Amino acid sequence: MQNEINKPLILITNDDGENARGIEVLTRLMMEIGDVIVMAPDGPRSAQSNALTVSQPIRYFKTEEREGLIRYSCTGTPTDCVKLALHELERKPDLLVSGINHGSNAAINVIYSGTMGAVLEGCENGILSIGFSIFDHSPKVDFSFTEKYILSITRKMLENGLPYGVCLNVNFPVGKINGIKLSRQCEGHWAKEYEKRVDPHGRNYFWLTGYFDNHEPDAEDTDEWALANNYVSIVPTKIDMTDYEVLQTLKTTFE
């Protein structure tokens, strides 16, 4: 894998698979900024979080090469894609972007998301990393209104950078955008997550479903509030999940 040194090298992946429209849009946009390597799963890998493939070999195949772009299809998870690309690349990427995910990764969804799992992997490797998602699961969702924001956010971050261990979780509402909100992760949980059903042979099975229970619907500084009020939400997200305040309390407890 080789690219020109005089341009930013951008690694792109996702969790919706190599043929999702979101990654096509993101690839086209990133080619306006730098040289692009795409290493994406060969099919949908939603809700894979940071999962790794450990029980079978991983393979990748080149599917396209032209000026400014090399595209690979990978049999692994989004995190596998990042790890494998970093193992194979001759040059460390200047930027990793993941998405555009079909569906929100706000609030607690960030810990389930394969999109953000890939971002956190890039972040852990000292690469400026950004995840982009839209609050719409439709495969035919219109991404056009997101494009100027994606380019602007990406260029600003390439210029200013982020501290080690911090990445960005960017979520778009659907429809008119009122602006950008720097937000925090909303507190909430998924309720009634499984629906019990019966197959034709009379055996029970369960289908993932449910709804998000927002614990703070009126808090105007959260990502969920931003999306509900037609703002682009940007949440700085850390790989260090240590609660330092509680750590100090526990030190007293265990003295």
Residue, then its C-alpha position, 0 to 999 in steps of 0.5 A: m500500500q503506497n501513497e504520496i507523502n505530500k498529502p494526508l493519508i486517510l484510512i476509511t472503514n465502517d460497520d455497514g459494509e463495503n457497499a453501503r452508501g455511507i462509505e461511498v459518500l465518505t470516500r468521495l469527500m475524503m478524496e478532496i482532502g488527501d489520499v485514501i485507503v479504504m479497508a472495509p468489511d465485506g458485509p454488514r458488521s453493525a453492533q460489533s463494538n471492538a470485536l476481533t476475529v479470533s476463531q478463523p483467519i482474516r483475509y483482505f482483497k484489493t477491489e479498486e485502485r486509481e489515483g488517490l484511492i486504494r480500496y480493500s474488502c476485508t472478511g473481519t470486523p471494523t476493528d480487524c479492518v483497522k488493525l490489519a490496515l495498520h499492520e500492512l500500511e507502509r505509512k501511518p495514516d494521518l487520519l482515520v474516519s469511519g462511517i457514514n453510519h446508517g443509524s445514530n451512535a449517540a448516547i450508550n450506542v457508542i459502546y455497541s457501535g462497530t463504527m466507533g469501535a474502529v474509531l477507538e482503535g485508531c485513537e488508541n494507535g495515536i491516529l486522529s480519528i473521527g466517526f460519522s453517523i446519521f440518525d436514519h437507518s434507511p439504506k437510501v438516506d440522503f447524505s448530501f446535507t452532511e457533506k459540508y459539515i464533514l469536510s469542515i469538521t475534518r479539515k479543522m481537526l487535521e489543522n488543530g488535532l486532538p490529544y492522544g486518547v481522544c476521538l470524535n463521535v459526530n452524529f447528524p440529525v435528518g433534515k434541516i440542520n440548525g448548527i453544530k453542538l459540542s455535546r456530552q454523551c446522554e445518560g440512558h439505556w435500552a429497554k425491553e430489548y428482546e421480543k419473544r417469538v415462536d417459530p413454525h416448529g413451536r420453539n421460542y426465539f428472541w429478536l433484538t428490538g426495544y427503545f432508548d430510555n433517555h434519562e435526561p430528555d431536557a438536558e440541552d448539553t447532551d448528544e440526544w438533545a442536539l439531534a432531537n433539535n436538529y443540531v450536528s452533535i460532536v462528542p469528544t470521546k475517550i478510550d480511558m474509561t477510568d472514573y478518576e473521582v471514584l478511584q480516589t474514593l476507593k483509595t480511601t475505602f481500601e486503605 
